[in-house]
Amino acid sequence: MTTTYMGQLFLMSLYFTVLDTIPVPVNFTILSHNFKHILQWSPGINSPPQTVFNLNQSCGNRKPEHLQLNIRNTAVDVSETFKDIYTSCTFFLWASIDNMTSSIVNKSITPYEDTIIGPPIIFMSGCGDCLNISISLPSESMKIDHLHPFYNSVSFDISWKKSGQKEANQISISGKQYVLQNLQPGEQYCVRVFPQIISNLNTHPSAWQCGYTSKEEPRGRTTGTVTFTVSNRKTV
């Protein structure tokens, strides 16, 4: 470490001591995707290398509680701190060095309204002149209160078209299973699914996904069964 660098650190430390404060964290945000919540921020301008960060959390009308102290990272996964997706929570962030602290910044989130939902996961299988479609959403298996009723309230807009066509048909469904009927057997069809939630406008559609209807078996065709018998007798 050079003498010049040591001198800069000393002057910076002296400057913050005089002010009795340190740079406030910047770019504080909450990245929320399918009820996975990540707090992310950047150190304030000219923050000393020994700066640490601290987090408090307040949900509903509760008093703020210590969440994490003396953090050196600039991102924290707080997904498991939410017990109710319908309750708004506020996170308070500040920087500190020894007995000096920065000003506090805060961000709030109400999960069921603010989290990004999607894209849906699509499973398709051919059934002659039809196509079975099964839809699921990420994080449906997470053990959080009210999460399953929330996902059960989601409806879907399904766009579908024959491979190569530009114009798509559309249908809305309330469940996660659907059968596209009256299609051409042995042909490829493409499907795109868009979640619809009254309380949450932050939904992402799936990409176009394509699958084949199965070929129809000729009527009256029978399939024979061949039985093999294995002998234990040794051949000399």
C-alpha positions as CSV (number, residue, x, y, z in Angstrom):
1,M,0.0,0.0,0.0
2,T,1.6,3.3,-1.1
3,T,2.1,6.3,1.2
4,T,-0.2,8.4,-1.1
5,Y,-3.0,5.9,-0.7
6,M,-2.5,5.8,3.1
7,G,-2.7,9.5,3.2
8,Q,-5.9,9.5,1.2
9,L,-7.5,7.1,3.6
10,F,-6.4,9.2,6.6
11,L,-7.9,12.4,5.1
12,M,-11.1,10.6,4.2
13,S,-11.4,9.2,7.8
14,L,-10.7,12.7,9.2
15,Y,-13.3,14.2,6.9
16,F,-16.0,11.8,8.0
17,T,-15.1,12.2,11.6
18,V,-15.6,16.0,11.4
19,L,-19.0,15.5,9.7
20,D,-19.9,12.6,12.1
21,T,-21.5,10.8,9.1
22,I,-20.6,8.7,6.1
23,P,-22.0,8.4,2.6
24,V,-25.5,7.1,2.4
25,P,-26.1,3.9,0.2
26,V,-27.4,4.6,-3.2
27,N,-29.5,2.7,-5.8
28,F,-31.4,0.9,-3.1
29,T,-34.0,-1.3,-4.8
30,I,-36.1,-4.5,-4.3
31,L,-35.9,-7.1,-7.1
32,S,-39.0,-9.3,-6.7
33,H,-39.7,-12.2,-9.1
34,N,-42.2,-14.9,-8.3
35,F,-42.1,-14.1,-4.6
36,K,-38.3,-14.3,-4.4
37,H,-37.2,-10.9,-3.0
38,I,-33.7,-9.5,-3.3
39,L,-32.6,-6.2,-1.7
40,Q,-29.8,-4.6,-3.7
41,W,-27.8,-1.4,-3.4
42,S,-24.5,0.4,-4.0
43,P,-22.1,2.0,-1.6
44,G,-22.3,5.8,-1.5
45,I,-19.8,7.9,-3.4
46,N,-16.4,7.9,-1.7
47,S,-17.4,5.2,0.8
48,P,-14.4,3.9,2.8
49,P,-13.4,0.3,2.1
50,Q,-14.3,-0.7,5.7
51,T,-17.9,0.4,5.3
52,V,-20.6,-2.1,6.4
53,F,-24.3,-2.0,5.9
54,N,-27.3,-2.6,8.2
55,L,-30.9,-3.6,7.6
56,N,-34.1,-3.2,9.6
57,Q,-37.5,-4.5,8.6
58,S,-41.0,-3.4,9.5
59,C,-44.1,-5.3,8.3
60,G,-47.7,-4.0,8.7
61,N,-47.9,-1.8,11.8
62,R,-45.0,-3.5,13.6
63,K,-42.0,-1.6,14.9
64,P,-38.8,-2.0,12.8
65,E,-36.7,-5.0,13.8
66,H,-33.0,-5.7,13.1
67,L,-32.8,-7.9,10.1
68,Q,-29.0,-8.0,9.4
69,L,-26.2,-5.9,10.8
70,N,-22.6,-5.4,9.6
71,I,-23.2,-6.6,6.1
72,R,-20.3,-6.4,3.6
73,N,-22.3,-7.6,0.6
74,T,-24.6,-5.2,-1.4
75,A,-27.4,-7.8,-2.0
76,V,-29.5,-9.8,0.5
77,D,-32.2,-12.4,-0.1
78,V,-35.1,-11.5,2.2
79,S,-37.7,-14.0,0.7
80,E,-38.0,-16.0,3.9
81,T,-38.7,-13.0,6.0
82,F,-42.2,-12.7,4.4
83,K,-44.9,-14.6,6.2
84,D,-47.9,-13.0,4.4
85,I,-47.9,-11.9,0.8
86,Y,-50.7,-9.4,1.4
87,T,-48.8,-7.4,4.1
88,S,-46.7,-4.5,3.1
89,C,-43.1,-4.5,4.4
90,T,-40.6,-1.7,4.6
91,F,-36.8,-2.2,4.6
92,F,-34.5,0.4,6.2
93,L,-30.8,0.5,5.1
94,W,-27.9,2.5,6.4
95,A,-24.1,2.4,6.3
96,S,-21.8,2.5,9.3
97,I,-18.2,2.6,10.3
98,D,-17.4,2.2,14.0
99,N,-19.7,4.7,15.7
100,M,-20.5,6.7,12.6
101,T,-23.6,6.1,10.6
102,S,-25.1,7.4,7.4
103,S,-28.6,8.6,6.8
104,I,-31.3,5.9,6.4
105,V,-32.9,5.0,3.1
106,N,-36.0,2.8,2.8
107,K,-38.0,0.8,0.3
108,S,-41.4,-0.8,0.6
109,I,-43.1,-3.8,-1.1
110,T,-46.4,-5.5,-1.0
111,P,-45.6,-8.9,-2.5
112,Y,-48.9,-9.9,-4.1
113,E,-49.1,-6.5,-5.9
114,D,-45.5,-5.8,-6.7
115,T,-43.7,-9.1,-7.4
116,I,-43.2,-10.1,-11.1
117,I,-45.2,-13.2,-12.0
118,G,-44.1,-15.5,-14.7
119,P,-43.2,-16.6,-17.3
120,P,-45.4,-19.7,-17.1
121,I,-44.0,-23.2,-17.7
122,I,-45.8,-25.1,-20.4
123,F,-46.1,-28.8,-21.0
124,M,-47.7,-30.1,-24.2
125,S,-48.5,-33.6,-25.6
126,G,-50.3,-34.7,-28.7
127,C,-53.6,-36.6,-28.6
128,G,-54.6,-37.3,-32.2
129,D,-56.3,-34.2,-33.5
130,C,-55.8,-32.4,-30.2
131,L,-53.1,-31.0,-28.0
132,N,-53.0,-31.3,-24.2
133,I,-51.7,-28.2,-22.5
134,S,-50.6,-28.1,-18.8
135,I,-49.5,-24.8,-17.2
136,S,-47.6,-24.1,-14.0
137,L,-46.0,-21.0,-12.5
138,P,-42.6,-20.7,-10.8
139,S,-42.6,-20.9,-7.0
140,E,-46.0,-22.4,-6.7
141,S,-44.5,-25.0,-4.3
142,M,-43.1,-22.3,-1.9
143,K,-44.4,-22.6,1.7
144,I,-45.8,-19.1,2.3
145,D,-49.3,-18.3,3.7
146,H,-51.8,-17.4,1.1
147,L,-49.5,-18.3,-1.8
148,H,-51.6,-21.3,-3.1
149,P,-54.9,-19.4,-3.1
150,F,-53.1,-16.6,-4.9
151,Y,-51.9,-18.9,-7.7
152,N,-55.3,-20.6,-7.9
153,S,-56.8,-17.2,-8.7
154,V,-54.6,-16.7,-11.7
155,S,-56.3,-17.1,-15.2
156,F,-54.5,-17.4,-18.5
157,D,-54.8,-16.1,-22.0
158,I,-53.6,-18.8,-24.5
159,S,-52.5,-17.7,-27.9
160,W,-52.0,-20.6,-30.4
161,K,-51.3,-21.0,-34.1
162,K,-50.2,-23.6,-36.5
163,S,-46.4,-23.5,-37.1
164,G,-45.5,-21.0,-39.8
165,Q,-48.7,-19.0,-39.5
166,K,-48.6,-15.3,-38.5
167,E,-52.1,-14.8,-37.1
168,A,-52.8,-16.5,-33.8
169,N,-56.0,-17.5,-32.1
170,Q,-56.7,-16.7,-28.5
171,I,-58.7,-18.2,-25.7
172,S,-59.0,-17.4,-22.0
173,I,-59.1,-20.1,-19.3
174,S,-59.4,-20.2,-15.5
175,G,-57.6,-23.5,-14.9
176,K,-54.1,-24.8,-15.6
177,Q,-55.2,-27.6,-18.0
178,Y,-56.7,-27.2,-21.5
179,V,-57.1,-29.3,-24.6
180,L,-56.9,-27.6,-28.0
181,Q,-59.2,-29.6,-30.2
182,N,-60.1,-30.0,-33.9
183,L,-56.4,-29.7,-35.0
184,Q,-54.7,-31.5,-37.8
185,P,-53.0,-34.8,-36.7
186,G,-49.2,-35.0,-37.0
187,E,-48.8,-31.2,-37.4
188,Q,-46.9,-28.7,-35.3
189,Y,-48.7,-26.1,-33.3
190,C,-47.2,-23.2,-31.2
191,V,-48.6,-21.9,-27.9
192,R,-47.9,-18.8,-25.8
193,V,-49.4,-18.3,-22.4
194,F,-50.0,-15.0,-20.6
195,P,-51.0,-14.9,-16.9
196,Q,-53.8,-12.6,-15.9
197,I,-54.1,-11.4,-12.3
198,I,-56.6,-8.7,-11.2
199,S,-54.4,-7.5,-8.3
200,N,-51.0,-7.7,-10.1
201,L,-50.2,-6.2,-13.4
202,N,-46.5,-7.3,-13.4
203,T,-47.0,-10.5,-15.3
204,H,-44.7,-11.9,-18.0
205,P,-45.8,-14.2,-20.8
206,S,-44.1,-17.4,-21.8
207,A,-42.1,-17.7,-25.0
208,W,-43.7,-19.4,-27.9
209,Q,-43.5,-23.2,-27.4
210,C,-44.3,-25.7,-30.1
211,G,-45.4,-29.3,-30.1
212,Y,-46.9,-31.9,-32.5
213,T,-50.3,-33.4,-32.4
214,S,-50.0,-37.2,-32.7
215,K,-50.8,-39.2,-35.8
216,E,-54.1,-41.0,-35.7
217,E,-54.0,-44.7,-35.7
218,P,-56.0,-46.4,-38.6
219,R,-59.4,-47.5,-37.3
220,G,-59.9,-51.2,-36.8
221,R,-56.2,-51.9,-36.4
222,T,-55.3,-54.5,-33.9
223,T,-52.0,-55.0,-32.2
224,G,-50.8,-58.6,-31.6
225,T,-49.0,-59.6,-28.5
226,V,-45.9,-61.8,-28.6
227,T,-44.9,-63.8,-25.6
228,F,-41.4,-65.0,-25.0
229,T,-40.6,-67.9,-22.7
230,V,-37.1,-68.1,-21.2
231,S,-35.9,-71.7,-20.4
232,N,-33.5,-72.3,-17.6
233,R,-32.3,-75.6,-19.1
234,K,-28.6,-75.5,-20.0
235,T,-27.4,-76.7,-23.4
236,V,-24.5,-79.1,-23.3
